Amino acid sequence: MQLRNVAIIAHVDHGKTTLVDELLKQSGAFRENQAVAERAMDSNALEQERGITIFAKCTSVEWGDVRLNIVDTPGHADFGGEVERILSMVDGVVLLVDAAEGPMPQTKFVTSKALALGLRPIVVLNKVDKPEAEPDRALDEVFDLFAGLDANEEQLDFPTLYASGRSGWADETLEGPRDSLKPLFDLIVRHVAPPKQMEHKDEPFKMLATTLQADNFLGRMLTGRVESGTLTAGKTLKALTRGGEEIERFRVSKVLAFRGLGQQPIEEAVAGDIVALAGMTKATVADSLLDPSIEAPLPAQPIDPPTITVTFGINDSPLAGRDGDKVQSRVIRERLMRQAEGDVAISIADTPGGEAFEVSGRGELQMGVLIETMRREGFELSISRPRVVFRQEDGQRMEPIEECTIDVDEEFSGAVVEKLAIRKGELVEMRSSGGGKTRIVAHAPSRGLIGYHGEFLTDTRGTGVLNRVFHSWAPHKGSIPGRRRGVLISMENGDAAPYALWNLEERGKLFITSGETVYEGMIIGEHSRDNDLEVNPLKGKKLTNVRASGKDDAVVLTTPVKFSLEEAIAYIDDDELVEVTPNHIRLRKRYLDPHERKRKAKEAA
């Protein structure tokens, strides 16, 4: 059977996973009466809730006498570590572009990686049935993007299809019959070259591990493309690191291939196919799995460095251990090390004292997903504000700059440009994109954008769309003003009283409601001024024989502000932490005792 390996790449929300669903359906991968979830490839609970792809996944379909191995990749730049490795397994890419939005920052990020590897793209203009779709403009923008990314002649001569992934059709012209995805299947078979590796099937076995997963029955499993040779279960292989050190020798217990949505054991893996192997105990991502006769490792793609760092510490608040069962630093460290093994875009470092760990990664979303996953597993953590990773070049302090592409209604564009200027952003382009919308492109320091998204949604009444992607390193831009307001800090331990909160409402916005347990040093609201204020949220009403206690029931409190995990992490200041447990997200001061807080503030000053 012939083989084709292809990745589907696109900006977040341009319809990759929905298109893969349709490809699976129309190729007969599902039975007629089989119940299949919408966006079946997004199998992780967090992916389904957020509606985004976080982990790259493989599937395969049969089209005539050709097996297509299809890889669904994440569209978000925070998960770029997945994309960089995955692209080395395929021979072609299908670039999906929303016909209304055109190419977006993440499209640019992923496409630059694909073009650099010499892959020839197929461009699919998706969602052409949307009322605001402008496929011709989108196609021109894609061509300009490729030219801007130094694509070669062969890559610039790309075939194009018009499609609607949701309706399940693709056509070479806009006026086509619109009945199925057959034109896309046929184009992939024609345009994507068969794997070159198939010519090397008589050589010794070689494979580069690109993704790691754990199976309850089979243990560690590594997925990758077979670079040469064939393999059957029971054979012995050795694993080498990128530097050529031998990690282990192991017997392959199972060879699995992707068939539809599942994995099936196969008799023999052949050169060019994408397979998963089980049996190793130490080998991990970016290691080479080789026949014992081979001495040199396979070259692995270099991975972009992390741009932000967050400190994960143990939860040492008075309420620690009430919600979660994993609270010790040793357990947290083991879990983080396990994460770093499978995700090459994350690095972990111990801090002096061993109670906390510096976790570095690509962005706030990637950190938010990791923290959310851990809290669901029963961990309790205290999380610091994200800090940007700086580096030294020729004696100069360099910081990461991000390219922001913003789509807003014209009336809000002034407010957005003003906020970007405060955050040391430089305007690159501002143009009308039709329908009363303005597109703004700016380059801003990563540290200025931490915590900006919530403010941006407020400024644009929730209608703006902000996309960010790493652009370059640049000399340090100077200080950027932080949060404008102070916070309300509880000075007592106990349950908040409605009367006390009612009196505190004039002091600012509250984050808690009556009956919630609070402790000394916990942040319960935002002060209306720029200084922090210690308050007593437990103070009841003094009763006299004139005032009856029943009047207390009549207190009506304003609905408190509730933060999501990412909002909380972005909101806090450097002297504050987010306490994360399976059931609660609380904000607190790093030092709970007021005297210690004052002493530390003096030392810092």
Sequence and secondary structure as in RCSB ss.txt:
>XXXX:A:sequence
MQLRNVAIIAHVDHGKTTLVDELLKQSGAFRENQAVAERAMDSNALEQERGITIFAKCTSVEWGDVRLNIVDTPG
HADFGGEVERILSMVDGVVLLVDAAEGPMPQTKFVTSKALALGLRPIVVLNKVDKPEAEPDRALDEVFDLFAGLD
ANEEQLDFPTLYASGRSGWADETLEGPRDSLKPLFDLIVRHVAPPKQMEHKDEPFKMLATTLQADNFLGRMLTGR
VESGTLTAGKTLKALTRGGEEIERFRVSKVLAFRGLGQQPIEEAVAGDIVALAGMTKATVADSLLDPSIEAPLPA
QPIDPPTITVTFGINDSPLAGRDGDKVQSRVIRERLMRQAEGDVAISIADTPGGEAFEVSGRGELQMGVLIETMR
REGFELSISRPRVVFRQEDGQRMEPIEECTIDVDEEFSGAVVEKLAIRKGELVEMRSSGGGKTRIVAHAPSRGLI
GYHGEFLTDTRGTGVLNRVFHSWAPHKGSIPGRRRGVLISMENGDAAPYALWNLEERGKLFITSGETVYEGMIIG
EHSRDNDLEVNPLKGKKLTNVRASGKDDAVVLTTPVKFSLEEAIAYIDDDELVEVTPNHIRLRKRYLDPHERKRK
AKEAA
>XXXX:A:secstr
 EEEEEEEEE TTSSHHHHHHHHHHHTT S TT    TTTT  SHHHHHHTS  S EEEEEEETTEEEEEEE   
SGGGHHHHHHHGGG SEEEEEEETTT S HHHHHHHHHHHHTT EEEEEEE TTSTT  HHHHHHHHHHHHHHTT
  HHHHS  EEEEETTTTEEESSTTS    SHHHHHHHHHHS   GGGGGTTS  EEEEEEEEEETTTEEEEEEE
EEESEEETT EEEEE TTS EEEEEE  EEEEEEBTEEEE SEEETT EEEEE  SS  TT EEE TT  S    
       EEEEEEE  STTTTSS SB  HHHHHHHHHHHHHH TT EEEE TTSSEEEEEES HHHHHHHHHHHH
HTTB EEE   EE  EEETTEEEEEEEEEEEEEEGGGHHHHHHHHHHTT EEEEEEEEETTEEEEEEEEEHHHHT
THHHHHHHHTTT  EEEEEEEEEEE        SS EEEE S EE  HHHHHHHGGGEEES  TT EE TTEEEE
EESSSS EEE TT      SSS GGGGGG          HHHHHHH  TTEEEEE SS EEEEESS SHHHHHHH
HHHH 
